[in-house]
Amino acid sequence: MADIVVLGAGLSGLACAGALVRAGRDVVVLEKARGVGGRCATRRIEGQAVDHGLGFLHGTDPEFLAAIDGVRALRVPGWPRVVSGQGTPCHPAAFDPATRRLAFADGVNVLAKHLAQGLDVRLKTKVTAIELAEGAVTVTADNGERHTAPTLVLALPVEQSAALLDGIEALAPARALLGTVRTHPCWTVIARYDGPDDALDAEIVYPAGGALQLVAHDSSKRPHPRVRTLVLQARPSWSARHLADPPEHVVAALVAEASEQLGPWAAAPVLTVAHRWRYARMDRGAGLAAPYLVALPGGARIGIAGEAFDPVGGAEAAFRSGRRLARRIAGGGTDE
Ligand SMILES: Cc1cc2nc3c(=O)[nH]c(=O)nc-3n(C[C@H](O)[C@H](O)[C@H](O)COP(=O)(O)OP(=O)(O)OC[C@H]3O[C@@H](n4cnc5c(N)ncnc54)[C@H](O)[C@@H]3O)c2cc1C
């Protein structure tokens, strides 16, 4: 039996698990996907990395920046340096002078892999049920694995945490809290083009209206030789309206808008891949103040972390909430 079972190997779950292991705890991380990182996601298309979730890292928190500095991989400091368009960035604070921004030449997912080093992460393990017993919590996964521990951490998008807590009466207050925040969807299209990567100076374009929230010139983060690649992210409201659309309709709509923004060349990608993030981002400033930790009658503890549990939002919030929760678990309740 582990001391703590953590659900989710995104930045929040990994930050939490890593800090607990360093505090001497025995931790198991269960992750439904084939790899770690969650929304801090990078694909490889013909060997070239593409960030199809979070596009770059930004923050001011010393611990978050120290974790980024610990990654042994080629950096693209300051990315995006050349930004155009009249639209509002998803995280305007990313462009404050005091904020550090960067990308990794191999994709943002190298941060997640770095945080996962030395952790016991069980991939392809989707937790489907949680049961409370005297002093312990047992989780059951779709591959038949069962894990029992005195402390359970949920480090998932709030909607997925809420679904797992459904029907557990002792956790009704936690569910109610989760119901106060919402994660919006995001349709994302990767578009690759023939020809040299010199048709676009901007590294990110934020259009003022329409379906597109942003166009990321993803290949501008990659070392030469590279194939010109864009990542098109749709606005939350557009993504919600088109959530059930076939991917080819989404590709056609977003590529047509990208071409209006960038020029006729952008209308003819040689390869496209659509990805629907059902839970992508929260409203700016809508996060809760801190991670949640409750001791249940009988002694078991449930902690909840994730980007929703820190007001700065995004990847930095996910990381910070995981670290803060780990400190509270390890310290028996104290926060900092
Ligand atoms: C398109 C897009 C653009 C973004 N842009 C930015 C940006 O510019 N700046 C920024 O700061 N942030 C941005 N974000 C948000 C940022 O990526 C997230 O805030 C952060 O990565 C969330 O980390 P997390 O650990 O809270 O959750 P996640 O990364 O969602 O991690 C949760 C993990 O739990 C796993 N999981 C889910 N259910 C189960 C289950 N039942 N059992 C086991 N495992 C499960 C998932 O597979 C996942 O790996 C963006 C996200 C997207 C999708």
The ligand as an SDF file (V2000), in Angstrom:
LIG
                    3D

 53 58  0  0  0  0  0  0  0  0999 V2000
   -4.8430   24.2150  -26.4810 C   0  0  0  0  0  0  0  0  0  0  0  0
   -4.3410   24.6250  -25.1150 C   0  0  0  0  0  0  0  0  0  0  0  0
   -3.6430   25.8190  -24.9780 C   0  0  0  0  0  0  0  0  0  0  0  0
   -3.1750   26.2260  -23.7280 C   0  0  0  0  0  0  0  0  0  0  0  0
   -2.4630   27.3890  -23.6210 N   0  0  0  0  0  0  0  0  0  0  0  0
   -1.9310   27.7370  -22.4370 C   0  0  0  0  0  0  0  0  0  0  0  0
   -1.0880   28.8750  -22.3130 C   0  0  0  0  0  0  0  0  0  0  0  0
   -0.8220   29.5990  -23.2760 O   0  0  0  0  0  0  0  0  0  0  0  0
   -0.5700   29.1630  -21.0930 N   0  0  0  0  0  0  0  0  0  0  0  0
   -0.8070   28.3750  -19.9880 C   0  0  0  0  0  0  0  0  0  0  0  0
   -0.2660   28.6500  -18.9170 O   0  0  0  0  0  0  0  0  0  0  0  0
   -1.6200   27.3130  -20.0790 N   0  0  0  0  0  0  0  0  0  0  0  0
   -2.1850   26.9800  -21.2660 C   0  0  0  0  0  0  0  0  0  0  0  0
   -2.9710   25.8610  -21.3590 N   0  0  0  0  0  0  0  0  0  0  0  0
   -3.4130   25.2180  -20.1090 C   0  0  0  0  0  0  0  0  0  0  0  0
   -2.3400   24.3060  -19.4780 C   0  0  0  0  0  0  0  0  0  0  0  0
   -1.8920   23.3940  -20.4230 O   0  0  0  0  0  0  0  0  0  0  0  0
   -2.9980   23.6220  -18.3020 C   0  0  0  0  0  0  0  0  0  0  0  0
   -3.4540   24.5970  -17.3700 O   0  0  0  0  0  0  0  0  0  0  0  0
   -2.0970   22.6640  -17.5160 C   0  0  0  0  0  0  0  0  0  0  0  0
   -1.2700   21.9070  -18.3670 O   0  0  0  0  0  0  0  0  0  0  0  0
   -3.0270   21.7890  -16.6940 C   0  0  0  0  0  0  0  0  0  0  0  0
   -2.3100   20.8470  -15.9420 O   0  0  0  0  0  0  0  0  0  0  0  0
   -3.1150   19.9020  -14.9450 P   0  0  0  0  0  0  0  0  0  0  0  0
   -2.1310   18.9990  -14.3210 O   0  0  0  0  0  0  0  0  0  0  0  0
   -3.9640   20.7480  -14.0620 O   0  0  0  0  0  0  0  0  0  0  0  0
   -4.1500   19.0930  -15.8550 O   0  0  0  0  0  0  0  0  0  0  0  0
   -3.9020   18.1040  -17.1400 P   0  0  0  0  0  0  0  0  0  0  0  0
   -2.7370   18.5390  -17.9230 O   0  0  0  0  0  0  0  0  0  0  0  0
   -5.2230   18.0500  -17.7900 O   0  0  0  0  0  0  0  0  0  0  0  0
   -3.5460   16.7270  -16.4440 O   0  0  0  0  0  0  0  0  0  0  0  0
   -4.5390   15.8120  -16.0150 C   0  0  0  0  0  0  0  0  0  0  0  0
   -4.0780   14.3930  -16.3510 C   0  0  0  0  0  0  0  0  0  0  0  0
   -5.0070   13.4720  -15.7900 O   0  0  0  0  0  0  0  0  0  0  0  0
   -5.2160   12.4050  -16.7010 C   0  0  0  0  0  0  0  0  0  0  0  0
   -6.5110   11.8070  -16.3690 N   0  0  0  0  0  0  0  0  0  0  0  0
   -7.7600   12.3320  -16.5950 C   0  0  0  0  0  0  0  0  0  0  0  0
   -8.7120   11.4910  -16.1110 N   0  0  0  0  0  0  0  0  0  0  0  0
   -8.0520   10.4350  -15.5730 C   0  0  0  0  0  0  0  0  0  0  0  0
   -8.4800    9.2420  -14.9080 C   0  0  0  0  0  0  0  0  0  0  0  0
   -9.7910    8.9730  -14.7060 N   0  0  0  0  0  0  0  0  0  0  0  0
   -7.5410    8.3510  -14.4800 N   0  0  0  0  0  0  0  0  0  0  0  0
   -6.2020    8.6070  -14.6790 C   0  0  0  0  0  0  0  0  0  0  0  0
   -5.7400    9.7250  -15.3090 N   0  0  0  0  0  0  0  0  0  0  0  0
   -6.6550   10.6200  -15.7350 C   0  0  0  0  0  0  0  0  0  0  0  0
   -5.1600   13.0850  -18.0640 C   0  0  0  0  0  0  0  0  0  0  0  0
   -4.8590   12.1470  -19.0860 O   0  0  0  0  0  0  0  0  0  0  0  0
   -4.0390   14.1010  -17.8420 C   0  0  0  0  0  0  0  0  0  0  0  0
   -2.7740   13.5890  -18.1870 O   0  0  0  0  0  0  0  0  0  0  0  0
   -3.4300   25.4210  -22.5890 C   0  0  0  0  0  0  0  0  0  0  0  0
   -4.1070   24.2020  -22.7450 C   0  0  0  0  0  0  0  0  0  0  0  0
   -4.5540   23.8020  -23.9850 C   0  0  0  0  0  0  0  0  0  0  0  0
   -5.2660   22.4960  -24.1310 C   0  0  0  0  0  0  0  0  0  0  0  0
  1  2  1  0
  2  3  1  0
  2 52  2  0
  3  4  2  0
  4  5  1  0
  4 50  1  0
  5  6  2  0
  6  7  1  0
  6 13  1  0
  7  8  2  0
  7  9  1  0
  9 10  1  0
 10 11  2  0
 10 12  1  0
 12 13  2  0
 13 14  1  0
 14 15  1  0
 14 50  1  0
 15 16  1  0
 16 17  1  0
 16 18  1  0
 18 19  1  0
 18 20  1  0
 20 21  1  0
 20 22  1  0
 22 23  1  0
 23 24  1  0
 24 25  2  0
 24 26  1  0
 24 27  1  0
 27 28  1  0
 28 29  2  0
 28 30  1  0
 28 31  1  0
 31 32  1  0
 32 33  1  0
 33 34  1  0
 33 48  1  0
 34 35  1  0
 35 36  1  0
 35 46  1  0
 36 37  1  0
 36 45  1  0
 37 38  2  0
 38 39  1  0
 39 40  1  0
 39 45  2  0
 40 41  1  0
 40 42  2  0
 42 43  1  0
 43 44  2  0
 44 45  1  0
 46 47  1  0
 46 48  1  0
 48 49  1  0
 50 51  2  0
 51 52  1  0
 52 53  1  0
M  END
$$$$
